[in-house]
Amino acid sequence: MEGFWIVKESLMKKRKIYIAAPLFSEGERAFNERLDAILRDCGHETFLPQREGGCVADLPEIIEGMPKRKYLFQLDCAHMDWCDTLLFLFDGRVPDEGACFELGYCYARGKQCIGYKTDARSFINGFDNVMLHGAPQIVLHNEQELRAFFAQE
């Protein structure tokens, strides 16, 4: 886990977790659903934007009387306010722009931010952007670590 510092903590209560991840390809959505299932299996509530709001390309132009992009932005912001924990997916050549915004939003509001990175690619010499790297309290690297961290005791 070179480049990452570990914080061991026990999550003894049911968490409300916002999953911040890319959702534009079939593979990304399937991966997100897998993470969501693990978190729910651990006894937590989740908000998965692809499930709750959908993919912007697949939605009608107007939802509940407003442009779809504004609707999705407001929906996501309301759920970032709802959550107490954000799971930020680092995977990809660079992290997803929307997920980066979600990480910053939740960090600024004092939410617990947890990173998840299974991808060996990085920004510079094995590290990701320092502004992204500083927000998560811990970065987990596989499903076993994810389950262990979020397991209810």
Buried (B, 14 or more C-beta within 10 A) or exposed (E): EEEBEEEEEEBEEEBBBBBBBBBEEEEBBEBBBEBBEBBBEBEBBBBBBBBEBBBEEEBEEEBEEEEBEEBBBEBBEEBBEEBBBBBBBBBBEEBBEBBBBBBBBBBEEEBBBBBBBBBEEBBEEEEBBEEBBEBBBBBBBEEEBBBEBBEEE
